[in-house]
Amino acid sequence: MIYLSRSNIFEQAVSVVIARQSGVWHKLKEKSSAAMEVGPKYDAGMLRNTLKQLVRERSMWESFFALYEVAPLRIAYEEFAFEPASFVVTCRRVLQFLGYNVPPDYSIPNPTTLKLGTELNVEWAERLRSECRGDSEILELLEW
């Protein structure tokens, strides 16, 4: 199994909420998005609920791995999403994990999608983290 996650769960929650609001989940480099882009609005309730959902999902996956003694290949989105060289290294790790002998000269194509996150994502994630500091329910979930 390959377990892909985000290192920063606050940024993940923000990305999910912005995608839900805008209808844009990805953009291809060579094509414009067919979905109509709508400017996102900070929704503290939606962000908190999404954060809680993501934390619970992570907990369930970790329980599954422990229960069935699964040692997945763990990959953080941030490891490969920002630079083509990192993408290639991660793809090679995945292929090797799957049992493929990858020759050093094997060419892995660059990603065909664009990064959607902007400075707005970072700002919202920092705001969400700050707002959650006093929320005992979220803090308890994050301690799992």
C-alpha positions as CSV (number, residue, x, y, z in Angstrom):
1,M,0.0,0.0,0.0
2,I,1.0,3.6,-0.6
3,Y,-0.2,6.1,1.9
4,L,-0.2,9.7,0.6
5,S,-0.8,12.4,3.1
6,R,-0.1,16.1,3.7
7,S,2.5,17.1,6.3
8,N,0.4,20.1,7.3
9,I,-3.2,19.0,8.0
10,F,-4.3,22.6,8.4
11,E,-3.2,23.4,4.8
12,Q,-4.9,20.2,3.7
13,A,-8.2,21.3,5.2
14,V,-7.9,24.7,3.5
15,S,-7.2,23.1,0.2
16,V,-10.2,20.8,0.5
17,V,-12.5,23.7,1.4
18,I,-11.3,25.9,-1.4
19,A,-11.7,23.1,-3.9
20,R,-15.2,22.4,-2.7
21,Q,-16.1,26.1,-2.9
22,S,-14.5,26.7,-6.3
23,G,-15.2,23.4,-7.9
24,V,-11.6,23.3,-9.0
25,W,-9.7,20.2,-7.8
26,H,-6.9,20.3,-10.3
27,K,-5.6,22.2,-13.4
28,L,-3.8,20.7,-16.3
29,K,-0.8,22.6,-17.6
30,E,-2.0,22.6,-21.2
31,K,-5.7,23.1,-20.7
32,S,-7.8,25.6,-18.9
33,S,-10.2,24.3,-16.2
34,A,-13.7,23.5,-17.4
35,A,-15.1,24.3,-13.9
36,M,-16.1,27.8,-13.2
37,E,-13.8,29.3,-10.6
38,V,-15.5,31.0,-7.8
39,G,-13.6,33.2,-5.3
40,P,-13.3,31.3,-2.0
41,K,-14.7,32.7,1.2
42,Y,-13.2,31.9,4.6
43,D,-15.8,29.7,6.4
44,A,-14.6,28.9,9.9
45,G,-17.2,26.2,10.5
46,M,-16.6,24.4,7.2
47,L,-12.8,24.6,7.8
48,R,-13.1,23.1,11.3
49,N,-15.4,20.4,10.2
50,T,-13.1,19.5,7.4
51,L,-10.1,19.5,9.7
52,K,-11.9,17.2,12.1
53,Q,-12.9,14.8,9.3
54,L,-9.3,14.7,8.0
55,V,-7.9,14.0,11.5
56,R,-10.4,11.2,12.0
57,E,-9.6,9.7,8.6
58,R,-5.9,9.7,9.4
59,S,-6.6,8.0,12.7
60,M,-8.7,5.3,10.9
61,W,-5.9,4.6,8.4
62,E,-3.3,4.3,11.2
63,S,-5.7,1.9,13.0
64,F,-6.1,-0.1,9.8
65,F,-2.3,-0.3,9.3
66,A,-1.7,-1.4,12.9
67,L,-4.6,-3.9,12.9
68,Y,-3.5,-5.6,9.7
69,E,0.2,-5.1,10.3
70,V,0.6,-3.1,7.0
71,A,3.8,-1.1,6.4
72,P,2.8,1.3,3.6
73,L,5.1,3.4,1.7
74,R,4.5,6.8,3.2
75,I,4.7,9.8,1.0
76,A,3.9,13.4,1.9
77,Y,2.4,15.6,-0.7
78,E,5.0,18.2,0.0
79,E,7.8,15.8,-0.9
80,F,6.9,15.8,-4.6
81,A,4.4,18.4,-5.5
82,F,6.5,21.5,-5.9
83,E,9.6,20.6,-8.0
84,P,9.9,18.3,-11.0
85,A,13.1,16.8,-9.6
86,S,11.3,15.8,-6.4
87,F,8.5,14.4,-8.4
88,V,10.9,12.1,-10.3
89,V,12.6,11.0,-7.0
90,T,9.2,10.1,-5.5
91,C,8.1,8.3,-8.6
92,R,11.3,6.2,-8.5
93,R,10.6,5.4,-4.8
94,V,7.1,4.2,-5.7
95,L,8.3,2.1,-8.6
96,Q,11.0,0.5,-6.4
97,F,8.5,-0.1,-3.6
98,L,6.3,-1.9,-6.1
99,G,9.2,-4.1,-7.0
100,Y,10.3,-2.6,-10.3
101,N,14.0,-2.4,-11.1
102,V,14.2,1.2,-12.4
103,P,17.3,1.8,-14.6
104,P,19.1,5.1,-13.8
105,D,18.4,6.4,-17.3
106,Y,14.7,5.7,-17.2
107,S,12.9,8.9,-18.0
108,I,9.9,9.9,-15.8
109,P,7.8,12.6,-17.4
110,N,7.1,15.8,-15.6
111,P,3.7,16.3,-13.9
112,T,0.9,17.5,-16.2
113,T,-0.9,19.4,-13.4
114,L,-0.3,22.8,-11.9
115,K,-0.2,23.6,-8.2
116,L,-3.4,25.3,-7.1
117,G,-2.4,26.6,-3.7
118,T,-1.5,30.3,-3.3
119,E,-0.5,32.6,-0.5
120,L,-4.2,32.6,0.4
121,N,-4.0,28.9,1.4
122,V,-1.1,29.6,3.7
123,E,-2.9,32.6,5.3
124,W,-6.1,30.6,5.9
125,A,-4.1,27.7,7.3
126,E,-2.3,30.0,9.8
127,R,-5.7,31.6,10.7
128,L,-7.3,28.2,11.2
129,R,-4.5,27.0,13.4
130,S,-4.7,30.1,15.5
131,E,-8.5,29.8,15.9
132,C,-8.2,26.1,16.9
133,R,-5.7,26.8,19.7
134,G,-8.6,27.1,22.2
135,D,-10.9,24.4,20.7
136,S,-10.6,21.4,23.1
137,E,-12.4,19.1,20.6
138,I,-9.9,19.8,17.8
139,L,-6.9,19.7,20.1
140,E,-8.0,16.3,21.5
141,L,-8.3,15.0,17.9
142,L,-4.9,16.3,16.9
143,E,-3.3,14.5,19.9
144,W,-4.4,11.1,18.6
